[in-house]
Amino acid sequence: MTETPQQERTRLLAARWESLAPELKTKTQLIGKTAVACGATHHVMERCNFSCTCCYLGADANKTEPLPFEDVAKQLDAIREHLGDGGKTQITAGEVTLLPLEELGRIVRYALEIGLDPMVMTHGQRFLDEPEYLIALVRDYGLSKVSIHVDTTQRGRHGCDSRMSEADLHRVRDAFAQLIRRVRRETGLPFEAASTVTVTQGNLESMHAVVEWFLSNCDAFRMLSFQPVADVGRTRKHQSAVEVQNEALWEEVTSACGRVLNATPMHFGHPKCNTTVPMVIARVGRERVIFEAIREKSDADESIFQAAVETIGPAMDWTRSIVGNLPALLKIMYSKPRFTLGVMNYSIRRVWDERQRILKLIGLSVYQLKLPKVKPFILVVHNFMSPGEMDTEVGKARLEACVFKVPVDGQMISMCEMNASGLRAKIDQMQLKRPKVVESAPDRLAPSRIRESRLHTPTPEPGPVPFAEL
């Protein structure tokens, strides 16, 4: 008998929970409760027209050909089998937006058709140069999620050079925020955006300014993911010589938030791999009030979180909004009165605990005659491993519990293993031996054009950066 999506999800969650080491089965562990893991493609378009100082790609990446659609579809099928219905999937490689619109759109559409929840990972320059490319991906092919990488380690972005600071790049982030709002306005479709930032010793002290910008633009971006540099791919050695300490990074983050944040509210897999901090940001004009989902040293928060994850998590369709899941939530609240009473009791206590912030919010609303704009936001620190780390006992435990994998030869491989073991470079070599793909669309960049673009780092012009009209 064919499984329903819910039966499949229940089976995969149970198997994933069972696979975790006993010490990882904590109150705040989400793997095996709300998610199986997440997945990603590779070598879809391994080339990139940037030449960043921190890069996981191999030396031969720009010599490779994009994968035929049939090979990409096989990867997506493997991810679908691994993650189940609604599995979070990153459409990534090198820079996938170098593909013609029809080819990337076909990949996105196929992922949706087989039941995955795809997110395109990109540096986003093509979106700024050709806004209609992104609009068409959303309107015509169903893309609903994108992650855009912006930081000072990048080389090749139009109008930017190596002398610019993270604060200087706010012009770039402003342009992306305007474009995201435009896409939602013109398509009328749900569209979510995240952003990733590589953190090195050189830009560590600028993370305060980065967080501040994203908190002020949480209507456009709902997630900010920090990725401390790892010694992989063609990352320049001097960039990764000094390890970025998470404690120092977290000080910058909490300083920008104006309050001490719980650095361990929930875990996806091994706690050394990531930090995930969900919050709600309420804004009135330029003023904001931050509410953490799980406060530090709060047994009440942890208990209600665990109860909610175990009760609601398996029944939720994580590809839908809260409104889309409302029938399932109401059914749970009705059928589990003890849980419902517990939520109500906790809510009353939480309002009392947060009374000063709530009163501040009410005061701001009355004074400015504006209703608060409330948005969810997530801060993430994702720690990828360098080669030496994978051979340690902790590194082996992290690989065993990995929640971010790519399909290679019929197996799901940790992204750290892909990047830090030399596997990506080996696949590059295999790709170079394959027959070249016949160009199927006029906008695919030829290798010579990509190389020229990678080396192009123009001096910034005075005044506004000349981005495409938004």
Secondary structure as GFF3:
##gff-version 3
##sequence-region A 1 470
A	DSSP	alpha_helix	5	19	.	.	.	ID=ss1
A	DSSP	three_ten_helix	22	24	.	.	.	ID=ss2
A	DSSP	beta_strand	38	40	.	.	.	ID=ss3
A	DSSP	three_ten_helix	61	63	.	.	.	ID=ss4
A	DSSP	alpha_helix	69	83	.	.	.	ID=ss5
A	DSSP	beta_strand	88	91	.	.	.	ID=ss6
A	DSSP	three_ten_helix	96	98	.	.	.	ID=ss7
A	DSSP	alpha_helix	101	113	.	.	.	ID=ss8
A	DSSP	beta_strand	117	122	.	.	.	ID=ss9
A	DSSP	alpha_helix	125	129	.	.	.	ID=ss10
A	DSSP	alpha_helix	131	141	.	.	.	ID=ss11
A	DSSP	beta_strand	145	149	.	.	.	ID=ss12
A	DSSP	alpha_helix	170	187	.	.	.	ID=ss13
A	DSSP	beta_strand	192	199	.	.	.	ID=ss14
A	DSSP	three_ten_helix	204	206	.	.	.	ID=ss15
A	DSSP	alpha_helix	207	216	.	.	.	ID=ss16
A	DSSP	beta_strand	223	228	.	.	.	ID=ss17
A	DSSP	alpha_helix	237	240	.	.	.	ID=ss18
A	DSSP	alpha_helix	246	257	.	.	.	ID=ss19
A	DSSP	beta_strand	274	284	.	.	.	ID=ss20
A	DSSP	beta_strand	287	292	.	.	.	ID=ss21
A	DSSP	alpha_helix	299	312	.	.	.	ID=ss22
A	DSSP	three_ten_helix	313	315	.	.	.	ID=ss23
A	DSSP	alpha_helix	326	335	.	.	.	ID=ss24
A	DSSP	alpha_helix	337	353	.	.	.	ID=ss25
A	DSSP	alpha_helix	355	368	.	.	.	ID=ss26
A	DSSP	beta_strand	373	382	.	.	.	ID=ss27
A	DSSP	alpha_helix	387	390	.	.	.	ID=ss28
A	DSSP	alpha_helix	393	400	.	.	.	ID=ss29
A	DSSP	beta_strand	404	408	.	.	.	ID=ss30
A	DSSP	beta_strand	411	414	.	.	.	ID=ss31
A	DSSP	alpha_helix	415	420	.	.	.	ID=ss32
A	DSSP	alpha_helix	423	432	.	.	.	ID=ss33
A	DSSP	alpha_helix	447	454	.	.	.	ID=ss34
###
